[in-house]
Amino acid sequence: MKKKVFLLVAILVSLTLSSCSIYEEGPGISFNSRKQRAIGDWQVDVAFDTETEKDVTEDFVNVSYSLLGDGTLSRYTYVKSLDSTLVTYGLWDLVDSDKQLRLLFTDPPTWPDRDFWTIRRLTEKDLWVYNTIDSATDTTQYEIRFMPGKAATNPF
C-alpha cells in the first residue's frame, strides 16, 4: 500500500513540475524570478536558421548584450573593419506574460529601434530565443542561444 501511495505522489509531483515552465525548453522550476534570470551579460553561443537548420553563429558572434536589473541594456557590436566596438543603449523588459524579451534601442537612434525575442529557455546559464528578422525580400527566423558573457566593459 505504501508503495502505491508513494508512486502516486511521485507521479503527481512529476506532472506538476513538468507543467510549471512557460518556456519550451524549461526550466521546469526555478527559485529565481524570470527577470532575475535574464539579468546579466550575454554572448552568442550558437545560432541557426530555424527553416534550413543552417549554422549562422558567425553572423551573430560579434554581438553581446548586458541586461541590467533597472531595465536598461547595452548592446555591444564588434565591427571588424573598424577594429572597434559600437555600443547601443536602451531598455528591456519581459512582455506577453514573460514569454518574450522586448529590447528597445534608444541611444544612438537605430533602425529597427526595437526587437522582440520569443524565449525558449531561460536559466542563469542559458538564454535561448527565437528572433525573427524581416528584410526587403523575406522573413527569417533564427534560434539564438546565449551563454553568460564576458565583462561588458570589454566584451570581445
Order of alpha helices (4+ residues) and beta strands (2+ residues): alpha-alpha-beta-alpha-beta-beta-beta-beta-beta-beta-beta
